[in-house]
Amino acid sequence: MTASAAPDSAAAPAPLSPRQIVWTLGITEIISWGTLYFTFTVFIGPMNDSLGYGKPFLAGGFSLGLLVWAMCSFAVGRLLDRVPARKVMGIGSVLAAIGLLLWAWCPSPALFLLMWIPLGLAMASTLYEPAFVVLRQAFGDGYQKPIVQVTLFAGFASTIFIPIGQWLVLHLGWRETLVIFAALNLFICAPLHARLRYAVHPSYSHTGAHTSPPLGGAASPSITRTTLRQPVFWAVVLAFTATAVIASLLGAHLLPMLTEKGLPVGQQLIVAA
C-alpha cells in the first residue's frame, strides 16, 4: 500500500502542524475516553434504580461494547492505512453520538444491548489504537514523544469526566447527561477529527509493514507462525488481557461498590478520579 492512500491526497488543504495534531488528538481522546469508557460507572447505579435491569445485565452490555471494540480494532488499523484518518475517526465520533443517544433513550433491554455495537465501533475508531496509528503515520520514527503526550492528555479523562458526569447525573439525570455527552462527541470530537489532515512521514511509508510480501506471500504467515510459537508472546497476551479485565471490571463497578460501602459522594469521586 502507498503513503498517499492513508491520510490525505497532496491537494488536501491546510495540513495540521505537529503540535496541532497532538493537541487535536489530546482533546478528542479526553472526551472520547471520558464519555465512552470511564463514566459508565457513574450511570450503572442510576440506571439500575430507574430501569430495574440489574447491575449484572448492565455490566454485561458494557462488556459487549468492549468485545466489539476488541474485535474491530485490527480492522480499523488496516482501514487507516487506506482511508484518511479524519474520515475514520470522524465517523467514529458520529457513531459515539448515535450510541449515546440510543443509550439515553433506552426503551428496552434489547436496545440497551444493541446500542453497544455502535458504541464498541466508536471505541475502536476513536480511542488509543487509531490515535496511535495517526501519530505513527504523521511522525514516522519520531512517534514516541507525541504518543506520550497524547497519552498524558487522555490520562486526565477519568479525572475530568467522572466528577462532571456524577454532578450532571445528580442535578440533571442520567438520560440528560448522556445527551450532553453525545453532543460533545458530535460537535467537538467529530469536527476536530475532520480536520486531521497531514502528510505521511517517509519513515512510515517505507517500513516493512507497507511493502509487498515476496511472491507466494510466504513471509508473513511464516513470521506469524514463529511469533505464535513464542512463549513470550503468549505471556504478553495474558498480561495485557488480565490487566484489561481488571481495569474494566474495576472501572465499571467502582462507584457502586463505594456506594455500598457507605462512602460519601465527594470521597467516591476523589477515589474514582
GURODO-234256 format. One record per residue: residue number from 1; residue in three letters; x, z, y of N, C-alpha, C in turn. Coordinates in Angstrom, 2 decimals. Each point is the difference from the previous one (the first is absolute). Layout:
 num residuo    n_px    n_pz    n_py   ca_px   ca_pz   ca_py    c_px    c_pz    c_py
 NUM     ALA       X       Z       Y       X       Z       Y       X       Z       Y
...
This chain:
 num residuo    n_px    n_pz    n_py   ca_px   ca_pz   ca_py    c_px    c_pz    c_py
   1     MET    0.84    0.00   -1.18   -0.84    0.00    1.18    0.88    0.00    1.23
   2     THR   -0.48   -0.47    1.09    0.81   -0.16    1.20   -0.34    1.06    1.02
   3     ALA    0.95    0.17    0.95   -0.21    1.02    1.03   -1.16   -0.36    0.90
   4     SER   -0.19   -1.29    0.24   -1.04   -0.40    0.93   -1.40    0.28   -0.52
   5     ALA   -0.11    0.23   -1.32   -1.32    0.22   -0.58   -0.50    1.41    0.20
   6     ALA    0.92    0.92    0.36   -0.42    1.39   -0.01   -0.67    0.47    1.27
   7     PRO    0.73    0.29    1.09   -0.70    0.59    1.11   -0.73   -0.98    0.88
   8     ASP    0.69   -0.99    0.62   -0.65   -0.89    0.93    0.81   -1.26    0.15
   9     SER   -0.63   -1.03    0.47    0.70   -1.25    0.26    0.80    0.13    1.27
  10     ALA    0.93   -0.98    0.22    0.86    0.04    1.16   -0.79   -0.14    1.29
  11     ALA   -1.18   -0.60   -0.09   -0.80   -0.23    1.20   -0.83    1.22    0.41
  12     ALA    0.03    1.06   -0.79   -0.81    1.18    0.31    0.48    0.61    1.31
  13     PRO   -0.91    0.37    0.90    0.40    0.52    1.31    0.44    1.45   -0.04
  14     ALA    0.86    0.34    0.94    0.38    1.38    0.32    0.30    0.87   -1.22
  15     PRO    1.08   -0.27   -0.73    0.38    0.91   -1.08    0.37    1.37    0.56
  16     LEU   -0.27    1.03   -0.76    0.29    1.36    0.45    1.49    0.29   -0.08
  17     SER    0.47    0.86    0.89    1.38    0.47   -0.06    0.12    1.01   -1.14
  18     PRO    1.23    0.29   -0.47    0.16    1.00   -1.06   -0.65    1.34    0.34
  19     ARG    0.16    0.46    1.24   -0.60    1.27    0.39   -1.52   -0.08   -0.06
  20     GLN   -0.56   -1.13    0.43   -1.46   -0.15   -0.03   -0.53   -0.01   -1.42
  21     ILE    0.75   -0.59   -0.92   -0.42   -0.01   -1.40   -0.08    1.43   -0.54
  22     VAL    1.04    0.79    0.28    0.04    1.39   -0.48   -1.14    0.81    0.61
  23     TRP   -0.23   -0.14    1.30   -1.07    0.76    0.64   -1.38   -0.44   -0.48
  24     THR   -0.17   -1.30   -0.18   -1.29   -0.50   -0.50   -0.31    0.58   -1.37
  25     LEU    0.97   -0.10   -0.91   -0.22    0.53   -1.34   -0.09    1.52    0.00
  26     GLY    0.76    0.65    0.88   -0.07    1.46    0.07   -1.39    0.48    0.38
  27     ILE   -0.59   -0.63    1.00   -1.34    0.38    0.45   -1.04   -0.29   -1.07
  28     THR    0.07   -1.20   -0.58   -1.01   -0.36   -1.00    0.14    0.82   -1.28
  29     GLU    1.23    0.37   -0.36    0.17    0.83   -1.19   -0.58    1.39    0.20
  30     ILE    0.17    0.56    1.20   -0.60    1.31    0.28   -1.51   -0.06   -0.19
  31     ILE   -0.63   -1.01    0.59   -1.46   -0.11   -0.08   -0.45   -0.32   -1.42
  32     SER    0.68   -0.94   -0.65   -0.40   -0.40   -1.34    0.14    1.15   -1.00
  33     TRP    1.16    0.65   -0.01    0.19    1.14   -0.90   -0.98    1.12    0.33
  34     GLY   -0.17    0.26    1.30   -0.87    1.10    0.40   -1.45   -0.21   -0.39
  35     THR   -0.51   -1.22    0.19   -1.43   -0.25   -0.24   -0.31   -0.36   -1.45
  36     LEU    0.95   -0.61   -0.70   -0.27   -0.47   -1.36    0.43    0.97   -1.09
  37     TYR    0.93    0.89    0.31    0.59    0.82   -1.06   -0.09    1.50    0.29
  38     PHE    0.61    0.43    1.09    0.19    1.44    0.19   -1.29    0.75    0.31
  39     THR   -0.96   -0.63    0.64   -1.19    0.75    0.42   -1.09    0.07   -1.05
  40     PHE    0.22   -0.53   -1.19   -1.02    0.13   -1.04   -0.32    1.47   -0.25
  41     THR    1.03    0.84    0.05   -0.22    1.43   -0.23   -0.94    0.62    1.02
  42     VAL   -0.09   -0.59    1.19   -0.91    0.49    1.04   -1.45   -0.29   -0.35
  43     PHE   -0.23   -1.11   -0.71   -1.37   -0.47   -0.25   -0.60    0.52   -1.30
  44     ILE    0.81    0.39   -0.96   -0.53    0.29   -1.33   -0.97    1.19    0.03
  45     GLY    0.30    1.04    0.77   -0.90    1.15    0.09   -1.32   -0.32    0.68
  46     PRO    0.03   -0.56    1.22   -1.26   -0.36    0.66   -0.82   -1.02   -0.77
  47     MET    0.65   -0.96   -0.66   -0.74   -0.98   -0.78   -0.68    0.66   -1.19
  48     ASN    0.70    0.91   -0.64   -0.59    0.69   -1.14   -1.21    0.82    0.44
  49     ASP    0.11    0.66    1.15   -1.13    0.79    0.51   -1.18   -0.89    0.39
  50     SER    0.30   -1.18    0.54   -1.05   -0.89    0.51   -0.65   -0.83   -1.10
  51     LEU    0.81   -0.52   -0.91   -0.50   -0.95   -1.00   -0.20    0.63   -1.37
  52     GLY    0.76    1.05   -0.29   -0.14    0.66   -1.29    0.55   -0.78   -1.17
  53     TYR    0.96   -0.90    0.25    0.55   -0.80   -1.10    0.94    0.81   -0.88
  54     GLY    0.56    1.06    0.53    0.97    0.79   -0.75    1.42   -0.41    0.37
  55     LYS    0.86    0.99    0.15    1.38   -0.28    0.41    0.77   -0.85   -1.02
  56     PRO   -0.17    0.22   -1.31    0.71   -0.87   -0.95   -0.38   -1.47    0.15
  57     PHE   -1.29   -0.28    0.24   -0.43   -1.38    0.18    0.60   -0.59    1.27
  58     LEU   -0.01    0.76    1.08    0.55   -0.47    1.27    1.50   -0.26   -0.13
  59     ALA    0.70    0.91   -0.66    1.43   -0.20   -0.22    0.27   -1.19   -0.91
  60     GLY   -0.93   -0.26   -0.93    0.14   -1.17   -0.86   -0.07   -1.30    0.78
  61     GLY   -0.85   -0.04    1.03   -0.05   -1.18    0.84    1.31   -0.23    0.72
  62     PHE    0.58    1.08    0.52    1.30   -0.10    0.66    1.06   -0.49   -0.99
  63     SER   -0.04    0.50   -1.23    0.94   -0.46   -1.02   -0.17   -1.48   -0.30
  64     LEU   -1.24   -0.47    0.02   -0.26   -1.43   -0.21    0.67   -0.82    1.10
  65     GLY   -0.10    0.47    1.24    0.65   -0.70    1.09    1.51   -0.05   -0.18
  66     LEU    0.60    1.11   -0.45    1.44    0.01   -0.25    0.37   -0.96   -1.12
  67     LEU   -0.85   -0.10   -1.02    0.25   -0.92   -1.10   -0.03   -1.45    0.48
  68     VAL   -0.98   -0.35    0.82   -0.08   -1.35    0.56    1.24   -0.28    0.85
  69     TRP    0.40    0.97    0.78    1.21   -0.14    0.83    1.21   -0.32   -0.88
  70     ALA    0.20    0.79   -1.06    1.15   -0.21   -0.87   -0.03   -1.36   -0.67
  71     MET   -1.18   -0.41   -0.46   -0.12   -1.27   -0.73    0.21   -1.21    0.90
  72     CYS   -0.27    0.15    1.29    0.07   -1.14    0.92    1.30   -0.08    0.78
  73     SER    0.82    1.05   -0.03    1.18    0.04    0.86    0.98   -1.13   -0.29
  74     PHE    0.25   -0.27   -1.28    0.96   -1.06   -0.34   -0.51   -1.36    0.48
  75     ALA   -1.29   -0.25   -0.21   -0.57   -1.28    0.44    0.06   -0.15    1.51
  76     VAL   -0.22    1.09    0.72    0.09   -0.06    1.47    1.42   -0.30    0.43
  77     GLY    0.99    0.60   -0.68    1.39   -0.30    0.32    0.34   -1.46   -0.21
  78     ARG   -0.47   -0.57   -1.09    0.23   -1.43   -0.24   -0.72   -0.84    1.05
  79     LEU   -1.20    0.43    0.37   -0.76   -0.74    1.01    0.71   -0.01    1.34
  80     LEU    0.68    1.10    0.33    0.70    0.08    1.28    1.19   -0.96    0.08
  81     ASP    0.48   -0.48   -1.15    1.05   -1.01    0.00   -0.55   -1.39    0.28
  82     ARG   -1.32   -0.14   -0.02   -0.61   -1.32    0.17   -0.92   -0.09    1.21
  83     VAL   -0.54    1.13    0.41   -0.99    0.04    1.08    0.54    0.90    1.11
  84     PRO   -0.22   -0.34    1.26    0.46    0.86    1.09   -0.51    1.43   -0.14
  85     ALA    0.89    0.95    0.26   -0.37    1.41   -0.13   -1.14    0.37    0.93
  86     ARG   -0.06   -0.65    1.17   -1.07    0.32    0.94   -1.37   -0.27   -0.60
  87     LYS   -0.09   -0.99   -0.89   -1.28   -0.31   -0.63   -0.31    1.00   -1.12
  88     VAL    1.00    0.28   -0.84   -0.22    0.90   -1.13   -0.35    1.40    0.49
  89     MET    0.83    0.54    0.90   -0.23    1.36    0.48   -1.21    0.07    0.93
  90     GLY   -0.25   -1.08    0.75   -1.20   -0.03    0.85   -1.27    0.03   -0.82
  91     ILE   -0.03   -0.80   -1.07   -1.16    0.03   -0.90   -0.13    1.37   -0.66
  92     GLY    1.15    0.61   -0.33   -0.03    1.33   -0.58   -0.65    1.02    0.92
  93     SER    0.28   -0.10    1.30   -0.62    0.93    0.96   -1.50   -0.25    0.12
  94     VAL   -0.40   -1.26   -0.08   -1.44   -0.31    0.02   -0.67    0.56   -1.25
  95     LEU    0.65   -0.16   -1.16   -0.54    0.58   -1.23   -0.10    1.52    0.10
  96     ALA    0.99    0.61    0.64   -0.06    1.45    0.19   -1.22    0.39    0.82
  97     ALA   -0.26   -0.74    1.06   -1.18    0.29    0.83   -1.29   -0.18   -0.79
  98     ILE   -0.07   -1.08   -0.79   -1.20   -0.24   -0.81   -0.20    1.13   -1.02
  99     GLY    1.08    0.37   -0.69   -0.10    1.07   -0.99   -0.40    1.33    0.60
 100     LEU    0.55    0.32    1.18   -0.34    1.26    0.65   -1.44    0.01    0.49
 101     LEU   -0.49   -1.15    0.45   -1.41   -0.08    0.40   -0.92    0.15   -1.20
 102     LEU    0.36   -0.61   -1.13   -0.78    0.19   -1.23    0.02    1.47   -0.42
 103     TRP    1.14    0.62    0.16    0.13    1.43   -0.32   -0.93    0.83    0.88
 104     ALA   -0.03   -0.33    1.29   -0.88    0.73    0.92   -1.47   -0.19   -0.36
 105     TRP   -0.35   -1.18   -0.50   -1.38   -0.29   -0.39   -0.33    0.71   -1.31
 106     CYS    0.73   -0.32   -1.05   -0.01    0.67   -1.30   -1.40    0.43   -0.46
 107     PRO   -0.90   -0.96   -0.32   -1.36    0.38   -0.40   -0.13    0.40   -1.47
 108     SER    1.04   -0.27   -0.82   -0.14    0.27   -1.43    1.37    0.24   -0.62
 109     PRO    0.04    0.68   -1.15    1.28    0.21   -0.69    0.69   -1.32   -0.38
 110     ALA   -0.80   -1.00   -0.39    0.59   -1.28   -0.40    0.74   -0.65    1.17
 111     LEU   -0.60    0.01    1.17    0.66   -0.60    1.16    1.23    0.81    0.40
 112     PHE   -0.06    1.31   -0.18    1.17    0.82    0.31    1.19   -0.43   -0.84
 113     LEU   -0.23   -0.31   -1.27    1.09   -0.47   -0.85    0.44   -1.41    0.39
 114     LEU   -0.97   -0.89    0.24    0.32   -1.39    0.32    0.77   -0.14    1.30
 115     MET   -0.27    0.87    0.95    0.65   -0.13    1.31    1.50    0.25   -0.10
 116     TRP    0.44    0.67   -1.06    1.42    0.25   -0.15    0.78   -1.25   -0.39
 117     ILE   -0.70   -1.05   -0.38    0.70   -1.27   -0.28    0.55   -0.59    1.29
 118     PRO   -0.82   -0.22    1.06    0.60   -0.47    1.25    0.97    1.00    0.61
 119     LEU   -0.26    1.29   -0.18    0.93    0.99    0.54    1.34   -0.05   -0.74
 120     GLY   -0.04   -0.19   -1.32    1.24   -0.14   -0.76    0.77   -1.25    0.39
 121     LEU   -0.73   -1.11    0.20    0.64   -1.23    0.48    0.60    0.21    1.38
 122     ALA   -0.69    0.76    0.84    0.52    0.29    1.34    1.28    0.82   -0.08
 123     MET    0.04    0.98   -0.90    1.22    0.78   -0.18    1.16   -0.89   -0.43
 124     ALA   -0.27   -0.88   -0.95    1.06   -0.87   -0.51    0.53   -0.95    1.05
 125     SER   -0.82   -0.36    0.98    0.41   -1.01    0.98    0.32    0.57    1.38
 126     THR   -0.03    1.34    0.15    0.33    0.58    1.31    1.00    1.15   -0.06
 127     LEU    0.19    0.65   -1.14    0.85    1.18   -0.04    1.47   -0.38   -0.20
 128     TYR    0.80    0.87   -0.58    1.45   -0.19    0.01    0.48   -1.32   -0.59
 129     GLU   -0.56   -0.40   -1.15    0.55   -1.15   -0.70    0.03   -1.26    0.87
 130     PRO   -1.12   -0.43    0.57    0.06   -1.20    0.86    0.83    0.22    1.26
 131     ALA   -0.04    1.21    0.56    0.80    0.27    1.19    1.49   -0.14   -0.30
 132     PHE    0.43    0.47   -1.15    1.41   -0.10   -0.35    0.41   -1.44   -0.30
 133     VAL   -0.92   -0.78   -0.56    0.28   -1.43   -0.19    0.22   -0.67    1.35
 134     VAL   -0.85    0.31    0.97    0.15   -0.56    1.34    1.36    0.36    0.58
 135     LEU    0.40    1.26   -0.12    1.28    0.44    0.54    1.16   -0.67   -0.71
 136     ARG   -0.13   -0.20   -1.30    1.07   -0.71   -0.74    0.08   -1.44    0.45
 137     GLN   -1.14   -0.64    0.23    0.00   -1.38    0.47    0.58   -0.11    1.40
 138     ALA   -0.38    0.91    0.88    0.38   -0.10    1.41    1.43    0.45    0.27
 139     PHE    0.49    0.98   -0.77    1.31    0.58    0.29    1.06   -0.39   -1.03
 140     GLY   -0.40   -0.62   -1.09    0.97   -0.41   -1.00    0.72    1.19   -0.61
 141     ASP    1.34   -0.10   -0.10    0.79    1.08   -0.59    0.06    1.24    0.87
 142     GLY   -0.46   -0.10    1.25   -0.03    1.16    0.88   -1.33    0.72    0.00
 143     TYR   -0.71   -0.04   -1.12   -1.35    0.55   -0.06   -0.04    1.52   -0.12
 144     GLN    1.14    0.64   -0.36   -0.04    1.43   -0.30   -0.45    0.83    1.21
 145     LYS    0.60   -0.23    1.16   -0.33    0.81    1.18   -1.46   -0.17    0.42
 146     PRO   -0.52   -1.24    0.12   -1.42   -0.13    0.37   -0.95    0.60   -1.03
 147     ILE    0.34   -0.04   -1.28   -0.85    0.62   -1.01   -0.05    1.52    0.21
 148     VAL    1.16    0.60    0.30    0.03    1.43    0.29   -0.85    0.31    1.23
 149     GLN    0.09   -0.85    1.02   -0.76    0.23    1.23   -1.51   -0.08   -0.24
 150     VAL   -0.43   -1.03   -0.73   -1.43   -0.14   -0.28   -0.49    1.14   -0.90
 151     THR    0.82    0.39   -0.97   -0.36    1.13   -0.86   -0.15    1.28    0.81
 152     LEU    0.89    0.18    1.00   -0.10    1.17    0.86   -1.30   -0.01    0.79
 153     PHE   -0.38   -1.17    0.51   -1.30   -0.12    0.67   -1.12    0.43   -0.93
 154     ALA   -0.03   -0.60   -1.19   -1.10    0.24   -0.93   -0.04    1.45   -0.47
 155     GLY    1.16    0.68    0.05    0.03    1.39   -0.40   -0.88    0.90    0.84
 156     PHE   -0.36   -0.47    1.20   -0.87    0.78    0.87   -1.48   -0.26   -0.27
 157     ALA   -0.31   -0.88   -0.95   -1.40   -0.36   -0.24   -0.85    1.21   -0.38
 158     SER    0.50    0.80   -0.95   -0.78    1.17   -0.41   -0.04    1.05    1.11
 159     THR    1.11    0.15    0.71    0.06    0.98    1.09   -1.01   -0.32    1.09
 160     ILE   -0.20   -1.29    0.25   -0.92   -0.43    1.05   -1.44   -0.06   -0.50
 161     PHE   -0.20   -0.64   -1.15   -1.36   -0.36   -0.39   -0.76    1.09   -0.74
 162     ILE    0.67    0.88   -0.73   -0.75    1.06   -0.67   -0.65    0.94    1.01
 163     PRO    0.73    0.49    1.02   -0.70    0.83    1.00   -1.06   -0.76    0.78
 164     ILE    0.31   -1.25    0.39   -0.99   -0.80    0.74   -1.23   -0.25   -0.87
 165     GLY    0.23   -0.37   -1.26   -1.11   -0.26   -0.91   -0.86    1.24   -0.21
 166     GLN    0.64    1.14   -0.19   -0.76    1.24   -0.20   -0.81    0.35    1.25
 167     TRP    0.59   -0.17    1.18   -0.71    0.30    1.24   -1.21   -0.92    0.16
 168     LEU    0.21   -1.30   -0.28   -1.10   -0.95    0.14   -1.12    0.29   -1.00
 169     VAL    0.37    0.34   -1.24   -1.02    0.30   -1.01   -0.81    1.23    0.41
 170     LEU    0.67    1.01    0.52   -0.70    1.22    0.40   -0.92   -0.22    1.20
 171     HIS    0.39   -0.89    0.92   -0.75   -0.16    1.24   -0.94   -1.21   -0.01
 172     LEU    0.33   -1.03   -0.81   -0.83   -1.21   -0.02   -0.67   -0.24   -1.35
 173     GLY    0.66    0.39   -1.08   -0.50   -0.31   -1.34    0.95   -0.96   -0.71
 174     TRP   -0.05    0.03   -1.33    0.96   -0.82   -0.75   -0.31   -1.49    0.11
 175     ARG   -1.27   -0.38    0.07   -0.33   -1.43    0.12    0.50   -0.55    1.34
 176     GLU   -0.24    0.72    1.08    0.43   -0.45    1.32    1.53   -0.09    0.07
 177     THR    0.67    0.93   -0.65    1.47   -0.02   -0.01    0.52   -1.24   -0.69
 178     LEU   -0.63   -0.38   -1.10    0.41   -1.21   -0.72   -0.23   -1.25    0.84
 179     VAL   -1.06   -0.02    0.78   -0.24   -1.14    0.90    1.12   -0.09    1.04
 180     ILE    0.42    1.13    0.53    1.11    0.01    0.96    1.28   -0.50   -0.66
 181     PHE    0.26    0.44   -1.22    1.19   -0.46   -0.72   -0.06   -1.51   -0.25
 182     ALA   -1.19   -0.49   -0.33   -0.16   -1.45   -0.19    0.32   -0.75    1.29
 183     ALA   -0.44    0.55    1.13    0.27   -0.64    1.30    1.49   -0.02    0.30
 184     LEU    0.73    1.05   -0.37    1.44    0.02    0.22    0.69   -1.12   -0.76
 185     ASN   -0.43   -0.22   -1.24    0.59   -1.08   -0.79   -0.37   -1.38    0.54
 186     LEU   -1.25   -0.14    0.43   -0.48   -1.31    0.44    0.52   -0.37    1.38
 187     PHE    0.05    0.96    0.91    0.30   -0.31    1.40    1.43    0.34    0.42
 188     ILE    0.74    0.71   -0.84    1.40    0.28    0.31    0.93   -0.64   -1.03
 189     CYS   -0.19    0.35   -1.28    0.92   -0.51   -1.03   -0.12   -1.51   -0.19
 190     ALA   -1.22   -0.51   -0.10   -0.17   -1.44   -0.24    0.62   -0.84    1.12
 191     PRO   -0.24    0.29    1.29    0.65   -0.78    1.06    1.52    0.14    0.00
 192     LEU    0.50    1.21   -0.27    1.46    0.18   -0.04    0.61   -0.79   -1.15
 193     HIS   -0.64    0.04   -1.16    0.50   -0.78   -1.13   -0.05   -1.50    0.30
 194     ALA   -1.03   -0.42    0.74   -0.13   -1.42    0.34    1.14   -0.47    0.90
 195     ARG    0.70    0.92    0.65    1.11   -0.35    0.88    1.34    0.02   -0.72
 196     LEU    0.01    0.25   -1.30    1.26    0.08   -0.74    0.60   -1.39   -0.23
 197     ARG    0.60   -0.53    1.03    0.68   -1.30   -0.09    1.50    0.24    0.09
 198     TYR    0.74   -0.55   -0.94    1.46    0.19   -0.01    0.63   -1.10   -0.83
 199     ALA    1.30   -0.17    0.19    0.75   -0.98   -0.79    0.62    0.70   -1.20
 200     VAL    0.01   -0.68   -1.13    0.61    0.57   -1.20    1.52    0.05    0.19
 201     HIS    0.58    1.15   -0.28    1.44    0.16    0.12    0.71   -0.85   -1.05
 202     PRO    1.11   -0.66    0.37    0.69   -0.88   -0.97    0.43    0.73   -1.27
 203     SER    0.40    1.27    0.11    0.46    0.72   -1.19   -1.14    0.28   -0.97
 204     TYR   -1.25   -0.02    0.48   -1.15    0.14   -0.90   -0.30   -1.31   -0.70
 205     SER    0.02   -1.08    0.75   -0.38   -1.29   -0.57    1.02   -0.52   -1.00
 206     HIS    1.23    0.56    0.02    1.03   -0.48   -0.91    0.29    0.97   -1.14
 207     THR   -0.83    1.03   -0.16    0.21    0.92   -1.11   -0.44   -0.64   -1.30
 208     GLY    0.46    0.59   -1.09   -0.33   -0.56   -1.31   -1.47   -0.02   -0.29
 209     ALA   -0.75    0.92    0.64   -1.44    0.06   -0.26   -0.72   -1.22    0.53
 210     HIS    0.67   -0.79    0.81   -0.66   -1.13    0.62    0.64   -1.32   -0.42
 211     THR    0.73    0.00   -1.07    0.57   -1.22   -0.53   -0.67   -0.32   -1.31
 212     SER   -0.03   -1.26   -0.34   -0.66   -0.42   -1.23    0.82    0.41   -1.20
 213     PRO   -0.62    0.41   -1.10    0.73    0.37   -1.20    0.56   -1.23   -0.67
 214     PRO    0.95    0.17   -0.92    0.54   -1.14   -0.73   -1.09   -0.71   -0.78
 215     LEU    0.32   -1.25   -0.43   -0.96   -0.78   -0.77   -0.42    0.80   -1.23
 216     GLY   -1.29   -0.02   -0.26   -0.51    0.75   -1.13   -0.45    1.39    0.37
 217     GLY    0.45    0.48    1.20   -0.44    1.31    0.49    0.43    1.15   -0.88
 218     ALA    1.16   -0.11   -0.67    0.40    1.03   -0.94    0.58    1.23    0.67
 219     ALA    0.52   -0.16    1.23    0.73    1.10    0.64   -0.92    1.17    0.32
 220     SER   -1.12   -0.30    0.63   -0.88    1.08    0.43   -0.56    0.81   -1.18
 221     PRO   -0.53   -0.63   -1.06   -0.45    0.79   -1.15    1.12    0.81   -0.63
 222     SER    1.22   -0.55   -0.01    1.13    0.72   -0.58    0.30    1.26    0.79
 223     ILE    0.01   -0.13    1.32    0.24    1.17    0.85   -1.10    1.03   -0.20
 224     THR   -1.24   -0.48   -0.09   -1.12    0.91   -0.20    0.12    0.76   -1.31
 225     ARG    0.33   -0.71   -1.08    0.13    0.65   -1.31    1.13    1.02    0.02
 226     THR    1.12   -0.37    0.62    1.14    0.92    0.08   -0.37    1.26    0.76
 227     THR   -0.71   -0.18    1.11   -0.40    1.14    0.82   -0.94    0.92   -0.76
 228     LEU   -0.96   -0.60   -0.72   -0.99    0.80   -0.72    0.62    0.78   -1.15
 229     ARG    1.18   -0.39   -0.45    0.67    0.72   -1.08    0.85    1.16    0.50
 230     GLN    0.13    0.12    1.31    0.86    1.05    0.56   -0.75    1.32    0.10
 231     PRO    0.50    1.06   -0.62   -0.66    1.32    0.14   -0.09    0.46    1.45
 232     VAL    1.00   -0.37    0.80   -0.01    0.41    1.41   -1.21   -0.58    0.72
 233     PHE   -0.35   -1.24   -0.33   -1.16   -0.64    0.63   -1.26    0.80   -0.28
 234     TRP   -0.21    0.37   -1.25   -1.21    0.73   -0.36    0.03    1.43    0.55
 235     ALA    1.18    0.57    0.14    0.10    1.32    0.63   -0.43   -0.06    1.46
 236     VAL    0.43   -1.06    0.69   -0.40   -0.18    1.40   -1.51   -0.23    0.09
 237     VAL   -0.54   -0.84   -0.90   -1.45   -0.25   -0.02   -0.76    1.31   -0.20
 238     LEU    0.45    0.81   -0.97   -0.67    1.27   -0.28    0.08    0.94    1.19
 239     ALA    1.17    0.05    0.65    0.17    0.89    1.14   -0.91   -0.41    1.16
 240     PHE   -0.03   -1.30    0.30   -0.86   -0.48    1.08   -1.48    0.22   -0.32
 241     THR   -0.37   -0.23   -1.26   -1.40    0.18   -0.40   -0.41    1.46    0.13
 242     ALA    0.85    0.90   -0.49   -0.31    1.43    0.07   -0.11    0.46    1.46
 243     THR    0.92   -0.48    0.83   -0.04    0.37    1.42   -1.29   -0.50    0.65
 244     ALA   -0.37   -1.24   -0.30   -1.21   -0.58    0.59   -1.25    0.74   -0.46
 245     VAL   -0.05    0.36   -1.29   -1.17    0.72   -0.52   -0.15    1.36    0.68
 246     ILE    1.11    0.72    0.10   -0.04    1.33    0.63   -0.40   -0.10    1.46
 247     ALA    0.60   -0.96    0.71   -0.30   -0.16    1.43   -1.46   -0.38    0.21
 248     SER   -0.52   -0.89   -0.85   -1.39   -0.44    0.14   -0.98    1.13   -0.30
 249     LEU    0.25    0.74   -1.08   -0.89    1.11   -0.36    0.02    1.08    1.08
 250     LEU    1.20    0.34    0.46    0.10    1.04    1.02   -0.65   -0.45    1.30
 251     GLY    0.26   -1.27    0.37   -0.57   -0.51    1.24   -1.52   -0.04   -0.02
 252     ALA   -0.57   -0.35   -1.14   -1.46   -0.12   -0.08   -0.70    1.36   -0.02
 253     HIS    0.62    1.00   -0.62   -0.69    1.27   -0.23    0.53    1.15    0.86
 254     LEU    0.94   -0.29    0.91    0.65    1.09    0.72   -0.97    0.83    0.83
 255     LEU   -0.76   -0.63    0.89   -0.91    0.76    0.85   -1.11    0.69   -0.79
 256     PRO   -0.62   -0.67   -1.00   -1.00    0.73   -0.81    0.59    1.23   -0.70
 257     MET    1.24   -0.11   -0.51    0.62    1.15   -0.65    0.23    1.13    0.99
 258     LEU    0.50   -0.35    1.19    0.25    1.03    1.01   -1.30    0.64    0.48
 259     THR   -1.07   -0.81    0.06   -1.31    0.54    0.39   -0.49    1.01   -1.03
 260     GLU    0.14   -0.34   -1.29   -0.43    0.91   -1.06    0.81    1.29   -0.01
 261     LYS    1.24   -0.07    0.49    0.83    1.20    0.09   -0.34    0.85    1.22
 262     GLY   -0.91   -0.51    0.84   -0.42    0.77    1.16    0.91   -0.12    1.21
 263     LEU    0.88   -0.99    0.01    0.91   -0.18    1.12   -0.75   -0.56    1.20
 264     PRO    0.18    0.55    1.20   -0.68   -0.52    1.19    0.37   -1.46    0.26
 265     VAL   -0.89   -0.72    0.68    0.20   -1.43    0.24    1.30   -0.27    0.73
 266     GLY    0.32    0.81    1.01    1.23   -0.21    0.75    1.23    0.08   -0.87
 267     GLN    0.05    0.98   -0.90    1.14    0.13   -0.90    0.02   -1.12   -1.04
 268     GLN   -1.18   -0.45   -0.43   -0.06   -1.14   -0.91    0.66   -1.23    0.61
 269     LEU   -0.29   -0.25    1.26    0.54   -1.18    0.67    1.50    0.10    0.16
 270     ILE    0.50    1.20    0.26    1.45    0.18    0.11    0.67   -0.32   -1.32
 271     VAL   -0.57    0.49   -1.10    0.56   -0.26   -1.33   -0.07   -1.49   -0.33
 272     ALA   -1.15   -0.62    0.24   -0.20   -1.40   -0.37    0.85   -0.93    0.85
 273     ALA    0.13    0.29    1.28    0.77   -0.87    0.90    1.50    0.15   -0.22
